[in-house]
Amino acid sequence: MNDRYYRQISMDGWGAETQERLKAGRVFIAGMGGLGCPVAMNLVLAGVGHIRLCDSDTVEITNLNRQFLYAESSLGMPKAPSSFDALSMLNPDVDIVPVQAEISSGNVDELVADVDIIVDCLDNFSARHVISQCAVKKDIPLVHGAVWGMEGRVSVLHPPLTPCLECIFPHTPEPMETPVLGAVTSAVGSMQAIEAIRFLAGERPALMGRMLVMDFPSMSFQSLKLSSDPSCPVCGNLVP
């Protein structure tokens, strides 16, 4: 086993077998912005074997307070291939596939393909609902993350064990520009990565069916149990 992973292999309950599970893992990251950057970096460093990076945007100057995979030299460049360049230098063992595409109901099934887990790092609920519906249809767990200013939220959704995103947010709010501190996106994205790694390692994610709400100004964290909606048009037929 590669010495690169020695410090995590030596953790209690980990070992080479768990590292091999990560190597076999396949992840789809939806969005390579403030959340996607720390998610991708942590998965790559951990040795997750196959990672698909999907984003349709180009790098803008306002991204650089939090999206650390890009530099001023990346301005105007598409995010997916730009993040691929940075991540490939961190760990050549990982198969990274950049996908420059806007997620829609017409292409989402093909984009997600046959991954083991989806990480929702998107910044608009229209696309979030599309990726959530795909996750339900393909029976793939979804790690949802969101930030607003100095607040962050993370949950793991996998109906019928949990509600789906539509159960929690049945309506799509109007798109809004999100105020955010870069350190908050780094913290929230890292928590999303931890939950994805736990799942790929064969463990039940701690936030399965729960939402962790993080208020960073007060450093208070609250865990909320999420309830399924039996009448949900996306997952209601799955609720026992």
C-alpha positions in Angstrom: 0.0 0.0 0.0 1.2 3.5 -0.9 3.1 5.2 1.9 1.1 8.3 1.0 -1.9 7.0 3.0 0.1 5.7 6.0 -1.3 8.2 8.5 -4.9 7.3 7.7 -4.3 3.6 7.3 -2.8 3.6 10.8 -6.1 4.9 12.4 -8.0 2.5 14.5 -10.5 0.5 12.4 -9.0 1.6 9.1 -6.2 -0.5 7.7 -5.3 -1.4 4.1 -8.7 -2.9 3.5 -10.5 0.3 4.1 -8.0 2.2 1.9 -8.7 -0.3 -0.9 -12.5 0.5 -0.5 -11.7 4.2 -1.0 -9.6 3.3 -4.1 -12.5 1.5 -5.6 -14.9 4.4 -4.7 -16.6 6.5 -7.4 -17.8 10.0 -6.6 -19.7 12.7 -8.5 -19.1 16.2 -7.3 -21.8 18.6 -8.6 -20.3 22.1 -8.6 -16.7 23.1 -8.3 -17.1 26.3 -6.4 -16.7 27.2 -2.7 -17.9 23.8 -1.5 -16.6 21.7 -4.4 -13.0 22.8 -4.0 -12.6 21.5 -0.4 -14.7 18.4 -1.2 -12.6 17.5 -4.2 -9.3 18.3 -2.5 -10.1 16.1 0.6 -11.3 13.2 -1.5 -8.2 13.3 -3.8 -5.9 13.5 -0.8 -7.7 10.6 0.9 -7.1 8.4 -2.2 -10.7 8.0 -3.5 -10.1 6.2 -6.8 -12.5 7.9 -9.3 -13.9 11.4 -9.0 -16.1 13.2 -11.6 -16.0 17.0 -11.3 -18.9 18.8 -12.9 -19.3 22.5 -13.4 -20.5 24.8 -16.2 -18.9 28.1 -15.0 -15.7 29.9 -15.6 -13.4 31.3 -12.9 -14.2 34.9 -11.9 -12.3 37.3 -9.6 -15.1 37.1 -7.0 -14.5 33.3 -6.7 -11.0 33.7 -5.4 -11.8 34.5 -1.7 -12.9 30.9 -1.3 -12.3 28.7 -4.3 -8.6 27.9 -3.6 -8.1 25.5 -6.6 -7.9 28.6 -8.8 -5.6 31.5 -9.1 -5.7 34.9 -10.9 -4.1 33.1 -13.9 -7.3 30.9 -14.0 -9.6 33.9 -14.6 -11.9 33.3 -17.5 -11.0 29.6 -17.7 -13.6 26.8 -17.2 -13.7 25.5 -13.7 -13.9 21.8 -14.3 -10.6 21.5 -16.3 -8.9 24.1 -14.2 -9.7 22.2 -11.0 -8.5 19.0 -12.7 -5.1 20.6 -13.3 -4.7 21.6 -9.6 -6.0 18.3 -8.2 -3.9 16.1 -10.5 -0.8 17.6 -9.0 -2.0 16.7 -5.5 -2.4 13.0 -6.1 -1.6 11.2 -9.4 -3.1 8.0 -8.1 -6.7 9.3 -8.5 -8.7 9.0 -11.8 -10.2 12.5 -12.1 -12.6 13.3 -14.9 -13.5 16.9 -15.5 -16.9 17.6 -17.0 -17.7 21.0 -18.3 -21.5 20.9 -18.4 -24.6 22.5 -16.9 -26.6 19.9 -15.0 -30.2 19.5 -16.4 -32.9 16.9 -16.3 -31.9 16.0 -19.9 -28.3 15.1 -19.1 -28.0 14.4 -15.4 -28.3 10.6 -15.7 -25.5 10.4 -18.2 -23.3 12.9 -16.2 -23.7 11.0 -12.9 -23.3 7.6 -14.6 -22.5 4.8 -12.2 -21.0 6.5 -9.2 -21.4 5.3 -5.6 -22.2 8.7 -4.0 -23.1 12.2 -5.1 -21.8 15.3 -3.3 -24.1 18.4 -3.8 -21.9 21.5 -3.9 -24.2 23.5 -6.1 -25.3 27.1 -5.5 -28.8 27.1 -6.9 -31.9 25.0 -6.0 -33.0 24.4 -9.5 -30.0 22.3 -10.2 -30.0 20.8 -6.7 -33.5 19.4 -7.3 -32.4 17.9 -10.6 -29.4 16.2 -8.9 -31.6 15.1 -6.0 -34.1 13.5 -8.3 -31.4 11.6 -10.1 -30.0 10.4 -6.8 -33.4 9.0 -5.8 -34.0 7.4 -9.2 -30.5 5.7 -9.2 -30.7 4.9 -5.4 -27.5 6.8 -4.8 -26.8 8.7 -1.5 -26.5 12.4 -1.7 -24.3 14.5 0.5 -26.0 17.9 0.6 -24.1 21.1 1.7 -25.0 24.7 1.8 -23.6 28.0 3.1 -25.0 31.5 3.7 -22.7 34.1 5.2 -21.3 32.6 8.4 -23.7 29.6 8.5 -23.4 26.2 7.0 -25.5 23.1 6.7 -24.7 19.5 5.8 -26.9 16.4 5.6 -26.8 12.9 3.9 -30.0 11.9 2.1 -30.8 8.4 0.8 -34.5 7.6 0.6 -36.3 5.6 1.8 -33.9 5.5 4.8 -34.1 9.3 4.9 -36.1 12.1 3.2 -35.0 13.5 -0.1 -34.1 17.1 -0.8 -37.7 17.8 -2.0 -39.1 16.7 1.3 -37.0 19.3 3.1 -37.2 22.1 0.5 -40.3 21.5 -1.6 -40.1 24.8 -3.3 -37.3 26.2 -5.4 -36.4 29.7 -4.1 -35.4 32.5 -6.5 -31.6 32.5 -7.3 -29.7 34.8 -5.1 -26.0 35.8 -4.8 -24.7 34.1 -1.7 -22.6 36.2 0.8 -19.9 33.9 2.2 -16.6 33.8 4.0 -14.1 31.4 2.4 -13.3 29.7 5.7 -16.9 28.7 6.1 -17.1 27.0 2.7 -13.8 25.2 3.6 -15.3 23.9 6.8 -18.6 22.8 5.3 -17.0 21.2 2.3 -14.6 19.3 4.5 -17.5 17.9 6.5 -19.2 16.8 3.3 -16.0 15.1 2.3 -15.8 13.3 5.6 -19.3 11.9 5.2 -18.6 10.8 1.7 -15.4 9.1 2.8 -17.2 7.4 5.7 -19.8 6.0 3.3 -17.1 4.7 0.8 -15.2 3.2 3.7 -18.3 1.1 4.5 -19.6 3.1 7.5 -23.0 4.7 7.9 -22.5 8.5 7.6 -23.2 10.3 10.9 -25.6 12.7 9.2 -27.7 10.2 7.5 -31.2 11.6 7.8 -30.0 14.5 10.0 -29.0 18.1 9.2 -26.1 19.7 10.9 -26.6 23.4 11.2 -23.4 25.3 12.0 -23.5 28.9 13.3 -19.9 30.0 13.1 -20.2 33.4 14.8 -21.3 31.7 18.0 -19.5 28.4 17.2 -22.7 26.6 18.0 -23.7 23.4 16.1 -27.2 21.9 16.1 -28.2 18.5 14.7 -31.8 18.3 13.4 -33.6 15.1 12.6 -35.2 15.2 9.1 -38.7 13.8 8.3 -39.9 12.3 5.1 -43.0 13.6 3.4 -45.2 10.7 2.4 -46.8 12.8 -0.3 -43.4 13.9 -1.8 -43.6 13.6 -5.6 -40.0 12.4 -5.8 -39.6 9.8 -3.0 -43.1 9.5 -1.5 -43.6 6.1 -3.2 -40.5 4.8 -1.4 -41.6 5.7 2.1 -42.6 2.5 3.9 
